[in-house]
Amino acid sequence: MTDFAWTRDQFHIPLGLIYLDGNSLGPMPKATPARLERMMTEEWGERLITGWNACGWMQMPRRLGDRLGRLIGAEEGHVVVGDTLSIKVFQALSAALQVVPERRVILSDRGNFPSDLYMAEGLIHMLGDRHELRLVAPHELEDAITEEVGVLLVTEVDYRTGRRHDLKALTRKAHDMGAMVIWDLAHSVGALPVHVAAGGADFAVGCTYKYINAGPGAPAFIYVSPEHVDHVEPALCGWLGHDKPFSFEPGYRPAEGIERMRVGTPPVLQMAALDAALDVWDKVDMGRLRKRSLELTGLMIEEIEMNCPGLKLATPRENEARGSQVSFRSEHGYAIMQALIDLGVIGDFRAPDILRFGITPLYIGETEIKEAVEVLARILRGALWDHPKYHRRKPVT
């Protein structure tokens, strides 16, 4: 049984702030500064370059990958950490296309995160514009999986609306049609139980700076199933994906297994922050987390609909159809969110009209949700959002 009073105490939340944006950037675990200080002084400071061997820095991508693997239902030894999510999407997509070279359609939905689609577009161009990126509405995705499709590229939880795709059902349909499947878990890892192995995923990717709380710019991860991991040829032939990187051979030979999906030097400082964050996750039962998440997201939907007329629910009302966020639409969404932030309730805005709130049970409860809705209702009643300073667009929304 997860102790949510204990998990709440593991995070630094500034006094007087209600933080509902952990689906964009998780708050700092209280243990992180000490872990980074130890890494910088005792490891980097004292060990210098010998830290790669003495402190196990080179093994961190695999070690942390296995810790993350528990949260996504992966087999041991099939997740590796490093680089950015966009790079991992590129790696997964290029590898998946190799498995089905005769097929030229990459299928995704219009609700997918734009960066995933940008990477697909860029790869298509690099391959001579012989492939097609086909986009459909999220609810049309299953019917659009035909024998033309080579790769299904889909984010499990829609970043705008919180709509959740059925990983197992879509993967089964894709495999029945002979297609490969890549799951982006950016908005599901740490938010709900994920089962990449049981669901039959070929590849999965995700980031660690959202629900996992590893800090801004924290590294991404990639999962490759046992069926493919020893056969795919990496498109990014990085030094650390080489079978013997310190033999300094002039030619590339991919390493065995998931090691071949490594690219560049591990970001050790940020991996130390991830290590500290995972110490909290080691004590979290994902089933209990999901139950609590559904209770809290349901409460927020109820409270906003009761107290904030004029906002339109964008998140699915059905429990199994949503992730761990609540989104509402308003033509004044950006200004309303800026007013909320100014009054100590932090969510975020996603174009064109989405007010987005991350519901993270590790440090959020009923009290915060009710207080946040009270502030939101006050802003709407008094049109407090309609001030010039709230309409000025900032670089990050």
C-alpha positions in Angstrom: 0.0 0.0 0.0 1.5 3.3 -1.1 1.7 5.9 1.7 0.8 9.2 0.0 1.5 11.2 3.1 5.0 9.9 2.9 5.4 10.5 -0.8 4.1 14.1 -0.4 6.8 14.7 2.1 9.5 13.6 -0.4 9.0 16.7 -2.7 9.8 20.3 -2.3 6.7 22.4 -3.1 7.1 26.2 -2.4 4.9 27.4 0.4 1.5 28.7 -0.7 1.7 27.2 -4.2 -0.7 24.6 -5.7 1.3 22.8 -8.3 -0.8 21.1 -11.0 1.9 21.0 -13.7 3.7 17.8 -12.9 2.7 16.5 -16.3 5.0 19.1 -17.8 7.8 19.3 -15.2 7.7 17.4 -12.0 8.8 19.1 -8.7 12.1 18.4 -7.2 12.5 15.5 -4.8 14.0 16.7 -1.5 16.7 14.1 -1.8 17.9 15.4 -5.2 20.2 18.3 -4.0 22.2 16.0 -1.7 22.5 13.3 -4.3 23.8 15.8 -6.8 26.1 17.3 -4.2 27.5 13.9 -3.5 28.0 13.2 -7.1 29.8 16.5 -7.8 32.0 16.5 -4.7 32.7 12.8 -3.8 32.5 11.4 -7.3 33.3 14.0 -10.0 35.3 16.2 -7.6 37.4 13.6 -6.0 37.5 10.8 -8.6 37.7 12.9 -11.7 37.8 10.7 -14.8 38.3 7.6 -12.7 34.6 8.0 -11.7 33.6 6.3 -15.0 35.0 3.0 -13.5 35.0 3.6 -9.8 31.5 5.1 -9.6 29.8 3.1 -12.3 28.9 6.1 -14.5 29.1 4.1 -17.7 26.6 1.5 -16.4 24.1 4.1 -15.3 22.0 4.0 -18.6 21.3 0.3 -18.2 20.9 0.4 -14.4 18.4 3.2 -14.5 16.8 1.6 -17.5 15.9 -1.4 -15.5 14.5 0.7 -12.7 12.3 2.5 -15.1 11.4 -0.8 -16.7 9.5 -1.7 -13.6 7.2 1.3 -14.2 6.4 0.4 -17.8 6.2 -3.4 -17.4 9.3 -4.2 -19.4 11.5 -7.2 -19.3 14.9 -6.7 -17.5 17.7 -5.6 -19.8 15.4 -4.1 -22.4 15.4 -0.4 -21.4 18.2 2.1 -21.7 18.4 5.7 -20.7 20.1 8.6 -22.5 19.7 11.4 -25.0 16.4 13.2 -25.6 12.9 11.9 -26.3 13.0 13.2 -29.9 16.2 11.2 -30.5 14.7 8.1 -29.0 11.6 8.5 -31.3 13.9 8.8 -34.3 15.8 5.7 -33.2 12.7 3.6 -32.7 11.0 4.7 -35.9 14.1 4.1 -38.1 14.6 0.7 -36.5 10.9 -0.2 -36.9 10.9 0.7 -40.6 13.8 -1.7 -41.1 11.7 -4.6 -40.0 9.0 -3.9 -42.6 11.0 -2.5 -45.5 8.3 -3.2 -48.1 5.7 -1.0 -46.3 5.7 2.8 -46.7 3.0 4.2 -44.4 3.7 5.6 -40.9 0.3 5.9 -39.1 -0.3 8.3 -36.3 -3.1 10.5 -35.0 -3.6 14.3 -35.1 -3.4 14.5 -31.3 0.1 13.1 -31.2 2.8 15.3 -29.8 4.2 17.5 -32.7 7.8 16.6 -32.0 7.1 12.9 -32.7 5.5 13.9 -36.0 8.4 16.3 -36.8 10.9 13.4 -36.3 8.8 11.2 -38.6 8.7 14.0 -41.3 12.5 14.5 -41.0 13.2 10.7 -41.3 10.9 10.4 -44.3 12.8 13.2 -46.0 16.1 11.5 -45.2 14.8 8.3 -46.8 14.1 10.0 -50.0 10.4 10.9 -49.5 9.3 7.4 -50.3 7.2 7.0 -47.1 3.9 8.6 -46.1 3.0 10.0 -42.7 -0.7 9.4 -42.5 -2.7 11.2 -39.7 -6.2 10.5 -38.6 -8.4 11.6 -35.7 -7.5 9.8 -32.4 -10.8 7.9 -32.4 -10.2 6.7 -36.0 -6.8 5.2 -35.3 -7.8 1.6 -34.9 -9.9 1.5 -38.1 -7.0 3.2 -40.0 -4.6 0.3 -39.3 -4.6 -1.5 -42.6 -2.2 -3.8 -44.4 -0.6 -0.7 -46.0 0.7 0.5 -42.6 4.3 -0.3 -41.7 4.6 1.4 -38.4 2.0 2.7 -35.9 3.5 5.6 -33.9 1.2 6.7 -31.1 1.4 8.4 -27.7 -0.6 6.5 -25.1 -2.0 9.6 -23.4 -2.8 12.7 -25.5 -0.8 15.6 -24.2 -3.6 18.1 -24.7 -6.8 16.3 -23.7 -5.5 13.4 -21.5 -7.3 10.9 -23.8 -5.8 7.4 -23.3 -5.3 5.0 -26.2 -5.7 1.2 -25.5 -2.1 0.0 -25.8 -3.0 -3.7 -25.9 -5.9 -3.4 -28.4 -4.1 -1.2 -30.9 -0.9 -3.2 -30.7 -2.9 -6.4 -31.3 -4.7 -4.9 -34.3 -1.4 -3.6 -35.8 0.3 -6.9 -35.4 -2.6 -8.7 -37.0 -2.1 -6.4 -40.0 1.7 -7.0 -40.0 2.7 -3.6 -38.7 5.2 -2.6 -36.1 4.2 -0.4 -33.1 6.0 2.4 -31.2 4.5 3.8 -28.0 5.4 7.2 -26.7 4.9 7.0 -22.9 5.7 10.6 -22.1 2.4 11.2 -20.4 1.8 7.7 -19.0 5.0 6.6 -17.3 4.6 7.6 -13.7 1.0 8.4 -14.3 -0.6 5.0 -14.7 0.4 1.3 -14.9 2.0 0.6 -18.3 2.5 -2.9 -19.7 4.7 -2.8 -22.7 5.8 -6.5 -22.5 2.3 -7.9 -21.8 0.8 -5.6 -24.4 3.2 -6.7 -27.1 4.8 -3.4 -27.8 7.7 -3.5 -30.3 9.3 -0.3 -29.1 8.5 2.3 -26.5 10.0 5.7 -25.6 9.5 8.2 -22.9 10.9 11.1 -20.8 11.7 11.4 -17.1 11.2 15.1 -16.4 7.4 14.9 -16.1 5.7 12.5 -13.7 9.1 10.9 -12.8 10.4 14.2 -11.4 14.0 13.9 -12.6 14.4 17.6 -13.4 14.4 19.9 -16.5 16.1 18.3 -19.4 16.3 14.9 -17.7 17.2 12.1 -20.1 14.8 9.9 -22.1 14.6 6.2 -22.4 13.9 3.6 -25.1 12.5 0.1 -24.8 13.0 -2.6 -27.5 11.2 -5.9 -27.2 13.2 -9.2 -27.0 11.9 -10.1 -30.5 13.8 -7.2 -32.1 16.6 -6.1 -29.8 19.3 -8.2 -31.2 18.5 -7.6 -34.9 17.7 -3.9 -35.4 20.4 -1.8 -36.9 20.7 1.6 -35.2 20.3 4.6 -37.5 22.4 6.7 -35.1 25.6 4.8 -34.8 26.9 6.5 -31.7 30.2 5.7 -30.0 28.6 4.2 -27.0 26.3 2.0 -29.1 29.4 0.3 -30.5 30.1 -3.3 -29.4 33.6 -2.3 -28.1 33.7 1.5 -27.8 37.1 1.6 -26.2 38.7 -0.5 -28.9 38.3 2.7 -31.1 37.7 0.7 -34.3 37.2 2.8 -37.4 34.1 0.9 -38.4 30.8 0.5 -36.5 29.6 -2.8 -35.0 26.4 -2.5 -32.9 26.6 -3.7 -29.3 24.5 -6.7 -28.2 21.0 -6.1 -27.0 19.7 -2.8 -25.8 23.2 -1.4 -25.5 23.1 -0.8 -29.3 20.4 1.9 -28.7 22.9 4.1 -26.8 24.3 7.1 -28.7 26.3 9.7 -26.8 28.1 10.1 -23.4 25.7 9.6 -20.5 24.6 12.9 -18.8 25.8 11.8 -15.4 24.6 14.8 -13.4 21.1 14.4 -14.7 21.2 10.7 -14.3 22.1 11.2 -10.7 18.9 13.3 -10.3 16.9 10.6 -12.0 18.5 8.0 -9.6 17.3 10.1 -6.6 13.7 10.4 -8.1 13.5 6.7 -8.6 14.1 6.1 -4.9 10.6 7.5 -4.4 9.1 5.4 -7.2 10.6 2.2 -5.7 8.0 2.6 -2.9 5.0 3.3 -5.1 2.4 0.8 -6.1 1.2 1.7 -9.6 -2.2 0.1 -9.1 -2.8 2.2 -6.0 -1.5 5.3 -7.7 -3.9 4.8 -10.6 -6.9 4.3 -8.3 -6.0 7.6 -6.5 -5.4 9.4 -9.8 -8.9 8.5 -11.0 -10.4 9.6 -7.8 -8.7 13.0 -8.0 -9.2 13.6 -11.7 -12.9 12.7 -11.2 -13.1 15.2 -8.3 -11.5 18.0 -10.4 -13.9 17.4 -13.3 -16.8 17.5 -10.9 -15.7 20.6 -9.1 -14.9 22.6 -12.2 -18.2 21.7 -13.9 -20.0 22.7 -10.7 -18.2 26.0 -10.1 -16.8 27.2 -13.4 -19.6 27.5 -16.1 -18.3 28.4 -19.5 -15.4 26.0 -19.5 -15.8 22.9 -21.7 -14.4 19.5 -20.7 -11.8 18.2 -23.1 -10.8 15.2 -21.1 -12.7 11.9 -21.4 -15.2 11.5 -18.6 -14.8 7.7 -18.5 -12.1 6.5 -16.1 -10.3 4.1 -18.4 -10.3 6.6 -21.3 -8.1 9.2 -19.5 -4.6 9.5 -18.2 -3.7 11.6 -15.1 -4.6 15.0 -16.2 -7.7 17.2 -16.6 -8.1 19.6 -19.5 -10.8 22.2 -20.2 -11.4 24.4 -23.2 -11.9 28.2 -23.2 -11.3 30.8 -25.9 -9.6 32.8 -23.1 -7.6 29.8 -22.0 -4.1 31.4 -22.1 -5.1 34.5 -20.1 -7.1 32.5 -17.6 -4.0 30.3 -17.0 -1.7 33.3 -16.6 -4.1 34.7 -14.0 -4.2 31.3 -12.2 -0.4 31.2 -12.1 -0.3 34.7 -10.8 -2.6 33.7 -7.9 -0.5 30.7 -6.9 -2.1 27.8 -8.9 0.3 26.5 -11.6 -1.1 24.6 -14.5 -0.3 25.2 -18.2 -1.9 26.2 -21.5 -1.8 24.2 -24.7 -2.8 25.8 -28.0 -5.3 26.6 -29.2 -7.6 26.7 -26.2 -6.6 24.1 -23.5 -6.3 24.8 -19.8 -4.3 21.7 -18.6 -3.9 20.4 -15.1 -1.7 17.5 -14.1 -3.0 15.4 -11.3 -0.2 13.8 -9.4 -1.2 11.8 -6.3 2.3 11.7 -4.9 1.9 15.3 -3.7 -1.6 16.4 -4.7 -4.8 15.7 -2.7 -8.4 16.8 -2.4 -7.5 19.9 -0.5 -5.3 21.3 -3.3 -7.9 20.5 -6.0 -10.7 22.2 -4.2 -8.6 25.2 -3.4 -7.4 25.4 -7.0 -11.0 25.4 -8.3 -12.0 28.1 -5.9 -9.3 30.3 -7.3 -10.3 29.5 -10.9 -14.0 30.2 -10.1 -13.0 33.6 -8.6 -11.0 34.5 -11.7 -13.9 33.6 -14.0 -16.6 35.4 -11.9 -14.7 38.6 -11.8 -13.1 38.3 -15.3 -9.8 38.8 -13.5 -8.1 37.2 -16.5 -9.0 40.2 -18.7 -6.0 42.3 -17.9 -3.3 43.2 -20.5 -0.5 41.5 -18.5 -2.3 38.1 -18.8 -2.7 38.4 -22.6 1.0 38.9 -23.3 2.3 35.6 -24.6 5.5 34.2 -22.9 8.0 32.0 -24.7 6.9 28.9 -22.7 3.1 28.4 -22.2 
